[in-house]
Amino acid sequence: MTHSLLLEIGLEDMPAKVIVPAAEQLKDKVSVHFKDHDMSFDSIQVFNTPRRLAVKIEGLAEGQKDKTESVKGPAKRIALDDEGNWTKAAIGFTRGQQASIDDITFKTIKGEEYVFVEKHIKGLSAEEVIQKLEGVLPSLSFPVSMKWGTHSYRYIRPVHWLTVLLDEKVVDMTLFDVPSGRETRGHRFLGQAVTLDHANDYQARLKEEHVLVDRNERQALIISQIQALCTDNNWKDPLDNKELLEEVTDLVEYPTAFYGSFSDEYLVVPEKVLETAMADHQRYFPVRLDDDQAKFLPYFIAVRNGNAEYIEKVRKGNEKVLSARLADAAFFYDEDRKLSIDDFVNKLSTVSFHEKLGSLYDKQERLTAIAHLLAPYFDMTDEQIGLIERTGMMAKFDLVTQTVNEFTSLQGDIAGIFAAERGEDRQIADALSEQYLPKSTDGRLPETKLGALISAADKLDSLLSFFSVDMIPSGSNDPFALRRQAMGIVRIFKAFNVSVQLDKLINAIAETVISVETKASYMQNTPVVIDFIKDRVDQLLSGEEGLSEDYDVRQAVLESNQTDILALIDHAGVLTYQKKQPGFKAVVESLTRVSNLAEKADDECSISTDLFETQSEKNLYEALLKAEELMSEDLNADQQWQVFAELHPVIDDFFDHTMVMAEDTSVRNNRLALLKRIDDLSSGFARFDRLVIK
């Protein structure tokens, strides 16, 4: 016979963004708990609302199966004395296992006999295993947590009830001094407390009390309600804003969608500002006409946490709140329109970027210099190159506008809007609006070359600047989002096919810095910055490039001497492909053997052809010269691999006919120098000795 288990944690309203991760974490921890305790179940379903995290398990076993374990004790020579009597060690061991000396048997392990007893372990009941969850539930982790009352423990929000039902029976346990029971709670305003007779009654009984605990059901209802409103009014479906839809789903327990309006006098404010005021600040869906122009309309769609009763009052209340928000937006926008871009730029020198890194104007100067250095690698037209100076030297002007001060998420967007309104080149306006992209690890990338260039230059400046003043992220601490910015550089370089050696680029950037101290710090931190960026390349290879299981390939390319992001990605792709080819093992074995011996060579060593004694080392030297010549050309990753593939039989012949560690010191060092030069060449592609071959 199997059972159904309901476990629900009732809390004060949680932030929307933590609900789904917390519910999945609860599901995972409960699943692992039962698996660790050898308790099988058929399925586990997760439920959540702003006020609850719950799991429902079907087909839970009655309990653990009884089992017998063979427990090892002391060696026989220790368990018996010279007269064949049991020693204290043997007697103590059996007592510890709730057995007697009559239960002892002997087994031979690696030539020596040991004491063993067969220990019968009675399985725990389902209820007993469930009670052990008492130690699991407090272990859920959250981005933020809080204390309440006089308690010392912390959780995402105060816990108010705990429902634990095994079929119809309450399983006794507590969470933060809150005892378990069979009672759950309905909607805060529309529902009542619910006493459950059986775990299987959970979903249906709460629906009666205006709580939809199935998140998918809640979201489906929101979607259908919004689509119905749009169909009735000839509005464009606004549900392409997936992030807002997800958030709204986790803000309500019983959704009812409705629409409201605002004065069309606010339509003079840029649409991006209106959208932000509605979506980001009020969690409303902006409305557009369902035609080719998708005209922005003075309406909004909102989702109420409740039913349709008194919906008119709710509508008017929401309209009043939005009207005040839009009035503020219109005021700040009108005030900003009185100033020119140059007026804003002049203010930047008085605003600190960071106390150790100068003003926002200084930031602009640095990123502009970097943008000029990067431009050749973006394959830009002369026209685009001519726009770099103006774009860079006005990049941060919107940070001192009142509009951005009120709507901080619009930095960059406002720069693009204001630039377009004030007659700047359209390419400049687009680039300014794209300068902060991507805004997340996997966020949208810039679409224009000028935008990508300014974004990459800005991010490179931030990395080099903060590293130069020893503000390097450690652990989870990353207050300036440098990991995200480094990932942005990697993704932009990949998307725009930017091939540049980072060490040479950073050296060139350092030369643009006036301060001798800062220049020295840039140079000193170059290896650290490159390793930091390579960590993001590793992240991209593991995720986007699908190499999460190919740790050896990632390690081989990332530990190489290569600092070109694009080359690192290409080399990883070639190695992943070649691993499946028949000749891969032979090439890797040859180059690994070279690498192992090259470690014995002096750092400062040179090759003398006069010291060659065998034809095989002469052949290898000639093959090396040819390989170096080929590698100096603009070869793609596949062609570079082929260079090493053609070199490997010559390497094998060398090892077959030449004793590297010759007695003559000069000859030995000359041969090691030859191998080191080959290793230096191959290390620009990958560390072949890191590859796992079978």
Buried (B, 14 or more C-beta within 10 A) or exposed (E): EBBBBBBBBBBEBBBBEBBBEBBEBBBEBBBEBBEEBBBEBEEBEBBBBBBBBBBBBBEBBEBBEEEEEEBEBBBBEBBBEEEEEBBEBBBEBBEEBEBEBEBBEEEEEEEEBBBBBEBEEEBBBBBEBBBBBBEBBEEBEBEEEEEEEEEEEEBBBBBEBBBBBBBBBBBEBEBBEBEBBBBBBBBBEBBEEBEBEBBBBBBEBBBEBBBBBBBEEBBEBBBEBBBEBBEEBEBBBBBEBEEBBBBBBBBBBBBBBBBBBBEEEBBEBBEBBBBBBBBBBBBBBBBBBBEEEEEBBBBBBBBBBBBEEEBEEBBEEBBEBBBEBBBBBBBBBEEBEEBEBEEBBBBBEEEEBBEEBBBBBBBBBBBBBBBBBBBEBBEBEEEBBEBBEBBBBBBBBBBBBBBBEBBEBBBBBBBBBBBBEEEBBEBBBBBBBBBBBBEEBEEEBBEBBBBBBBBBBBBBBBBBBBBBBEBBBEEEEEEBBBBBBBBBBBBBBBEBEBEBBBBEBBBBBBEBBEEEEBBEBBBEBBEEBBEBBBBBBBBBBBEEBEBEEBBBBBBBBBBBBBBBBBBBBBBBBBBBEBBEEEEBBBBBBBBBBBBEBBEEBEEEEEBEEEBBBBEBBEBBBEBBEBBBEBBEEEEEBEEBBBBBBBBBEBBBBBBEEBEBEBEEEEBBBBBBBBBBBBBEBBBBBBBBBBBEEE
